[in-house]
Amino acid sequence: MPARSDLAGIEDADCTILHVDMDAFYVSVELLSRPELRGKAVIAGSPSGRSVVLSASYEARRFGVRSAMPMSTAMRLCPHAVILEPHHNRYAEVSASVMEIFGTITPLVEQLSVDEAFLDVTGSIRRLGPPRTIGEEIRARISRELGITASVGIASTKFVAKIASTRAKPDGLLLIPAARTVEYLHTLPVSALWGVGAKTQEVLARLGISTVEDVARTPVSVLQRLLGVSGTHVHQLAWGKDPRPVTVTRQEKSIGAEETFAADVADDDTLRAELLRLSHRTASRLRAAHLRTGGISLKLRYADFSTLTRSRRLAEPVDSAHALYGAACLLLASLGVRPMSVRLIGIRAERLETGDDGAHQLTIDRRDDNWRVAEETLDKVKGKFGASVIMPARLLDRRTPEGGESS
């Protein structure tokens, strides 16, 4: 298989799937206002030892710093790194601008997160040129208009396009021709396959399977015995088979939020207050997405890092914090006496369904509807003046715990 530079002159009309991924997105956005830090080791995240790394510059990554790593570990690995407090509102603004650029290229955009998306450019070739030209134009516009860089992978399938963008990083482009997809994949380690994590690698390694080619040459029946139903899927990926189209509307399976406390918490009042905050955050996201939830799960991580979850179905689909909070408190109470203090608490709305029709189950208790109307008013106020302007009175005297993240 030719090296990356040898592929540069090869064009392929069948390669109409692009995976575009911003490079060190959160750090890159922070550096827009701190240009003097370019080329230095920079970490985006709270400096608290209990928080986690949101993003790291490539200079910091050379020391082993990675996203989601405890900040205490990152600071030990790279003590000279500059730590910048995150600005989530700014990330959302830049992300929206990136997606707007994608929208001018093709209507077939599947956003995966704030900083990456799949694009199907089949219908754009006649207007904008071949896929490689389109990919370079996207990179140039993101750099010129937003001041950050992106890496682009181009292939005939989503899976291979994702691999290509990863290997093009940072600030690069890689096109893997359809006719040479299998040849390219078979040069990669088995970890390149979606769904093959550390545990799966260990299972495969026992049979001497360490590369994608090894997987491809292994009978499906053997992989099914080792990996269960995912064995067939892994085998298909090893041969470059991924029939999934770019899906414009990506239905979220769940919406939630969680917080890591600056110090472990033992008392119920503090936990319930945090559940109230998380309920409002989650309900606001549900309403913004025009979704309702038919179930809720509670997540607790104890001081020893052990984690448990509890779930319950709701009597009717809801999108109000009042309803989420009530269900979350019931789940918390159902745990009884906790064995130790709590390091992290989170909630997640599940069994999502669209709420665009505006229909809500009638209730004799008018307080239920009153709560929802009040929360919709809160959404409007926050949208105009910011999230910190107004909040439940119970939360006014409590600071947000450090190191929290939502997903």
Order of alpha helices (4+ residues) and beta strands (2+ residues): beta-alpha-beta-beta-alpha-alpha-beta-alpha-beta-beta-alpha-alpha-beta-alpha-beta-alpha-alpha-alpha-alpha-alpha-beta-alpha-beta-beta-alpha-beta-alpha-beta
